[in-house]
Amino acid sequence: MRDRRRPLGIRRLMSVAALAVSAVLAVGAVAPLSAHAAADGWWHTSGSRIVAADGSTVTIKAANWFGLETPNCAPHGLWSITLDEGLAQIAAMGFNTVRLPYANQCLAASTTSSIDASRNPDLVALTPLQLMDAVIAKARAHGLRVILDRHRIESSGQSELWYTSTYSEKRWIDDWVMLANRYRDDPTVVGADLHNEPHGSACWGCGDTSRDWWAAATRAGNAVLAANPRLLIIVEGVERQNDASTTWWGGGLKDAGAKPVVLATSNRVVYSPHEYPASVYGQSWFSAPNYPANLPSVWDANWGYLARTGSAPIFVGEFGTKLETTSDAQWLRALVSYLGTNGLSFGYWSFNPNSGDTGGLVADDWKTPQTAKLAALAPVLAGGSATPMPSPTASATRTPSPTPTSSPTPTPSPTPRTSPTPTPTPSPTPTSSPTPTSLPSPGSAPVSATWMLQSAWQDGYVAEFSVSASRAVAGWTISWSSPGATQVVNAWGMSCTVASGSIACTGKDWAGALAAGQSVRVGLQVAAASAPVSPRLTVAGKETRVR
């Protein structure tokens, strides 16, 4: 899902001492492109290596920053931080690339949502495609490269194949050609991740043109390279491999050795599996008696052999965890060791804290580094730093809101689904955008709230509130009727309880006490058979006494 109820996350490990670094990008400052980044030009492949123009070996160290593939059609968090702050933080942590998911639906859209105009005044009026331009330009200014990731067709959810009944293969390829031409002269955009997580009926080299991902990737890769022959073409695997084994969505590349993707322009193919821990889905290898010692052999068999034999480079485009269990900590330690030992490129999921399955590299304020995760990544993130962003002023509007994100969430079924996603199972059907649908509290009250339904699916929903104080309050509560609600799965900026079909929430942490005139954005994810559309809110505030 990715984000919304289970993409993938991470949380706990080692101390951060190893992350100290002498030179750290100042938050908010726009650094010029480094001399090396300016000199190494376009990247290509050589055997199992990714190589810069000067012949040096490149290891892609990417952070996934999602949102351009969701109904917001904008990187998430721009309600809390500036685009510069987010990119500066990513660079300071030691990453050199941003993997930027997008939806084709957003490329054609005219507006975005959930961008704070006071923080990002230059972004609010842009179309999603213009916003992509801005992300790429600012990434370049911070010395970062960008991999464009066709994450979804429509922002409402993930598709098994690279096309649907309403969105043809031709449109998929046409959009890629448009992007390749748009950034043809900018080596900041270094790679094209053709389609995120092929799964279900997708096959590798089976000869059925309606589902043969190997053949489709060949067609699309050649079309992209005809527009810009200098791009890396990033090809993910499939879920079901030809020996009947299954793995993560997009994670199976066991058949690529015997049937590689061969493009008209050589030295451009990079294979990209995704890997997640047991907390995302209980793959069989997690319960093996020799776990976690068995993990390298699992990775070798499914995709690692391609790098070991010099066939092609590997870019593990997504991996992440909340680090809340011993098993997840063991998995992450083993994967980081495997990446480092084999010199593999990688993309951590995610920078965003609102990835339901994994959490992010920063806390819900979008500023405070998750130091345990960064410590765990330190062996492959040499030169990074866990420097917190400046905290917001007391009167600032803080909105650490997890909006549903990318990719369907893996569900325990015989066919494991991979890939983080915030909503359990079937792809969520988010509302077109977080449009406020109701109801402020009576004008005489010190606190008012507006309900915003972010997304809904058959097993639950995500909603947010804009809470505003007309007078200073020491605390506040919101309650509403939600028939069929059984559990609050996650909440940010408040603590919530469910009883007899009603939900009651109390502001906490950064969203607890509010100054006069202050607004905050809070939210929650609810397990429920249906979502209220415009519930009547009961809002109360405990006013601060003036002595």
Secondary structure, 3 states (H helix, E strand, C coil): CCCCCCCCEECCCCCCHHHCCCCCCCCCCCCCCCHHHHHCCCCEEECCEEECCCCCEECCEEEECCCCCCCCCCCCCCCCCCHHHHHHHHHHCCCCEEEEEEEHHHHCCCCCCCCCCCCCCCCCCCCHHHHHHHHHHHHHHCCCEEEEEEEECECCECCCCCCCCCCCHHHHHHHHHHHHHHCCCCCCEEEEECCCCCCCCCECCCCCCCCEHHHHHHHHHHHHHHHCCCCEEEEECECECCCCCECCCCCECCCCCCCCCCCCCCCCEEEECECCCCCCCCCHHHHCCCCCCCHHHHHHHHHHHHHHCCCCCEEEEEECCECCCHHHHHHHHHHHHHHHHHCCEEEECCCCCCCCCECCCECCCCCCECHHHHHHHHHHCCCCCCCCCCCCCCCCCCCCCCCCCCCCCCCCCCCCCCCCCCCCCCCCEECCCCCCCECCCCCCCCEEEEEEEEEEECCEEEEEEEEEECCCEEEEEEEEECCCEEEEEEEECEEEEEECCEEEEEECHHHCCECCCCEEEEEEEEEECCCCCCCCCEEEEEECCCC
